[in-house]
Amino acid sequence: MPSTTGDEYALNEEQKEHWMKYGFIKLTNCFTREQANKFTSSIWTRLGASPDDKSTWPTEKLNMPGHTVVSAAEFAPKAWAAMCELVGGEDHIADFAKDWKDGFIVNMGKPEYKQDDPLDYRTLDNWHNDGDWFTHFLDSPEQALLVIPLFTDIKPRGGGTVICTDGIKPIAQRLYDHPDGMTPFMAKRGTPDLPKGPERRTYWNSLVTNPEITRDESFHEAYGSVGDVYLLHPFMLHSASRNLLRTVRIITNPPVALKEPFNYNRADPKDYSLVEKKTLLDLGRPEGLPEWKITMPRERLTPARMQEALKREELERLRKEGVPVTKIEGARDLQSLVYPS
């Protein structure tokens, strides 16, 4: 396997400029269609549905639990090299964040959707920042990069994730202004937890519905071919879109976590990672933030999820059908790894 830290997969200047302007890059042909097919081979049994009978499709969108993992460096070396370069090097990434799991995110649309329905990105109901398991700071290491591998072809209006590049700046500023930390839904620390509904998304919706903050041209739909991978700044606002085509969309969202927090006070500005440089640029402080530091302890949170119940249901379906979770070479049982609580 070629080195993931060598020049073969290094980002070129155009990609770096795109990152600094928009806060994301799209990489093509990071893994093969055969790899994708093998990794997703058990998905329909896990869903208890048929790919050819839409009446069996259980829901519009579903975040599936993970059962097995593969090494990102081995599965998608091109994407892995770019991930490492964006955060400052492979040695910065936490060991538990070096794998991709088969916790697929499926978007099937709804029967009532029509291909020519209007699609206004600002009215999507799922705008958010990732990271529901920790208190957020400007330098938080827990969610250092957002990654979207495409395991199916995704056409425009086919349910691809929608991102808002103008959303990075206000999120960065909000976290700069609150060195005491923010809740996962960008409220003041200590705010009572809210269900994942309109109340939780009030702040995010205030950004995406205000054209003075988020321009129309700052909204992008993440579509492409199997094997493409989108890499996004950790403060990127994004939302699941409406799958008006009703062709199944399958992605994952493997987190990239760092061993140590981001550092916005380096002696030499050239030493900032590309993620740090983009954050500083949007704050209008490319030289650094020597005055900024957190004022309260970091805190891990327990998100309200139903993954364990879904996992048990999926495993029972697989057992009845005699189908292995995945047939891909090198896949490992998720339970054999140590993940943060």
Order of alpha helices (4+ residues) and beta strands (2+ residues): alpha-beta-alpha-alpha-beta-beta-alpha-alpha-beta-beta-beta-beta-alpha-alpha-beta-beta-beta-beta-alpha-alpha-beta
